[in-house]
Amino acid sequence: MGLLHYLAHSIPLRHFIENKLFRPARSFKKLTAAASFDQSLHALAHQDAAAYAYEHFKAAAYFQSKKELYDFLIAKISPVNGLLLECGVYKADTLNYFAGKLNSRQWHGFDSFEGLPEDWGGGEKGKGAFSLGGKLPSVKRNVQLQPGWFEHTVAPFLHNQQQPVAFIHLDADLYSATKTVLEASTPYLQAGTLLLFDEYFGQIGWREGEHKAFAEWLPGSGYQATCLAYAANGAVLWQLQK
Ligand SMILES: C[S@@+](CC[C@H](N)C(=O)[O-])C[C@H]1O[C@@H](n2cnc3c(N)ncnc32)[C@H](O)[C@@H]1O
């Protein structure tokens, strides 16, 4: 049997070529195609958000990072009297940051600490993402946590406090949770209340999330809103007026 005959008919050789050369090459092609599709989706979502910001946020401050936006925010909160809330606490990174910066005031954090109640963002984060299994994170001394689902905690808490709301950090990602918080807090908002949305725009599907909840809620709220600032990675700060 000649070498050429062997090469053409050898089963081990054919297996070797299929498994070690062709199959990895096909997988690699699929992976690169998926990565390029993924990249295109993200680029389109970013372009859509940038066009939206360019059209609607002409007078607002623009920051490249959330951290710069947070420092701008703290200066804006200081003169506004009332309650300081975060809805969507997880490990309290942002809440502790805010509470550390404005440590003369009490902060209140709301979270199930059991993660998202439903899938978010086209499967990007599934139900249960961010769960701490109900365990509360450690927080600064000027922070109080209100564990539970927003639909059961926000309205009763505000009713008991009987104070206006100065600030809400809406960081629950989901359309439904954001809408719940906005609706539950409406009677306690005031001209001057600041609303910071963490995932307002820029991610795939952003028009169906926090943005949609706010856009649907605002016309019936009795308030108008001005965008004070926004950050490249999706956070948007609004201030309410009568
Ligand atoms: C993106 S994480 C918050 C991130 C946080 N601010 C940080 O500094 O990392 C979103 C949180 O919202 C909470 N959440 C979402 N929907 C909720 C709801 N309806 N009621 C209570 N908590 C909810 C989740 O449990 C999760 O911890």
The ligand as an SDF file (V2000), in Angstrom:
LIG
                    3D

 27 29  0  0  0  0  0  0  0  0999 V2000
  -27.7350   45.9160   39.9230 C   0  0  0  0  0  0  0  0  0  0  0  0
  -28.1250   45.3660   41.5140 S   0  0  0  0  0  0  0  0  0  0  0  0
  -27.7950   46.7730   42.5090 C   0  0  0  0  0  0  0  0  0  0  0  0
  -26.3560   47.2060   42.4670 C   0  0  0  0  0  0  0  0  0  0  0  0
  -25.8960   48.0770   43.6100 C   0  0  0  0  0  0  0  0  0  0  0  0
  -26.4770   49.3990   43.6430 N   0  0  0  0  0  0  0  0  0  0  0  0
  -24.3640   48.1500   43.6700 C   0  0  0  0  0  0  0  0  0  0  0  0
  -23.8270   49.1240   44.1790 O   0  0  0  0  0  0  0  0  0  0  0  0
  -23.6930   47.2170   43.2200 O   0  0  0  0  0  0  0  0  0  0  0  0
  -29.8790   45.2960   41.4370 C   0  0  0  0  0  0  0  0  0  0  0  0
  -30.5520   44.9130   42.7260 C   0  0  0  0  0  0  0  0  0  0  0  0
  -31.9490   45.1690   42.6210 O   0  0  0  0  0  0  0  0  0  0  0  0
  -32.6270   44.2190   43.4170 C   0  0  0  0  0  0  0  0  0  0  0  0
  -34.0350   44.1550   42.9520 N   0  0  0  0  0  0  0  0  0  0  0  0
  -34.4690   44.1030   41.6570 C   0  0  0  0  0  0  0  0  0  0  0  0
  -35.8180   44.0990   41.6130 N   0  0  0  0  0  0  0  0  0  0  0  0
  -36.2530   44.1660   42.9000 C   0  0  0  0  0  0  0  0  0  0  0  0
  -37.5440   44.2270   43.5020 C   0  0  0  0  0  0  0  0  0  0  0  0
  -38.6900   44.2140   42.7630 N   0  0  0  0  0  0  0  0  0  0  0  0
  -37.6230   44.3050   44.8640 N   0  0  0  0  0  0  0  0  0  0  0  0
  -36.4880   44.3100   45.6140 C   0  0  0  0  0  0  0  0  0  0  0  0
  -35.2310   44.2570   45.0960 N   0  0  0  0  0  0  0  0  0  0  0  0
  -35.1100   44.1910   43.7560 C   0  0  0  0  0  0  0  0  0  0  0  0
  -31.8500   42.9460   43.2460 C   0  0  0  0  0  0  0  0  0  0  0  0
  -32.0150   42.0980   44.3620 O   0  0  0  0  0  0  0  0  0  0  0  0
  -30.4030   43.4580   43.1060 C   0  0  0  0  0  0  0  0  0  0  0  0
  -29.6830   43.3550   44.3040 O   0  0  0  0  0  0  0  0  0  0  0  0
  1  2  1  0
  2  3  1  0
  2 10  1  0
  3  4  1  0
  4  5  1  0
  5  6  1  0
  5  7  1  0
  7  8  2  0
  7  9  1  0
 10 11  1  0
 11 12  1  0
 11 26  1  0
 12 13  1  0
 13 14  1  0
 13 24  1  0
 14 15  1  0
 14 23  1  0
 15 16  2  0
 16 17  1  0
 17 18  1  0
 17 23  2  0
 18 19  1  0
 18 20  2  0
 20 21  1  0
 21 22  2  0
 22 23  1  0
 24 25  1  0
 24 26  1  0
 26 27  1  0
M  CHG  2   2   1   9  -1
M  END
$$$$
